[in-house]
Amino acid sequence: MARRKSRKQEEETLVDLVEAKESVQDYFERNQGLVLGIIAAFIIVVGGLFAYFNLYLAPKNVTAMEQMYQAQFQFEQDSFAKALENPGGGYDGFLDIIDNYGGTKAANLSKFYSGVSYLRLGRYDAAISYLKDFNAKGDVMPIMKHGALGDAYSEQGEFDQALSEYKKATTNRKNDFLTPYYLDKLAKLHERQGNFAEAQKYFKEIKSNYPNSSVGRDVDKYLTRAELRKES
């Protein structure tokens, strides 16, 4: 009885499959133009994206990187206003690279350079705007982005937002130089805000994980100071 029921189920399944196949074939025959049009459109879109990234955007990025060379040189010389707008030699500044080479890696990186340049020039709103727009990838650039944002907010007296950015700079990724540097800023800003227990926590993290860093070598005195202030 069980075998007869199983065979019947198999026959019903085969019938369903045949009907489904015929239904699909019938649909395709009735809508052949539409289906082929959708497939063709998909191929065109994918091909267009491939051509855009490989035939247009890639060479554009090469040109943008060549243009950015002089702005980077001025940035390294602390000539931030020149780096932003007029680095010399007929080259574009960071702001022009952002405007003229949108979508390229060079334009994205120029947002970071522009943010830091404005930070160093004391124009903190502009610094925050460009740094927020910067798409940071990898192990180092996200730390630098959030650390610079922390500096900009701190300079504006927006200390809660600065603490948030410094914390992002020290938690998502680790770097033997940058992480203790921003942990130190995070701890000292907590101390300034009267959060001595939090300050002590971050000083201890420096002592435990980064004792040989530049800030780690002096961290004991700050730990002691935070401890004394916490108990007073």
Secondary structure as UniProt FT lines:
FT   HELIX           2..30
FT   HELIX           32..51
FT   HELIX           52..57
FT   HELIX           58..76
FT   TURN            77..78
FT   HELIX           80..85
FT   TURN            89..90
FT   HELIX           94..100
FT   TURN            102..103
FT   HELIX           105..120
FT   TURN            121..122
FT   HELIX           124..133
FT   TURN            138..140
FT   HELIX           141..155
FT   TURN            156..157
FT   HELIX           159..171
FT   TURN            176..177
FT   HELIX           178..192
FT   TURN            193..194
FT   HELIX           196..209
FT   TURN            211..212
FT   TURN            214..215
FT   HELIX           216..218
FT   HELIX           219..231
//
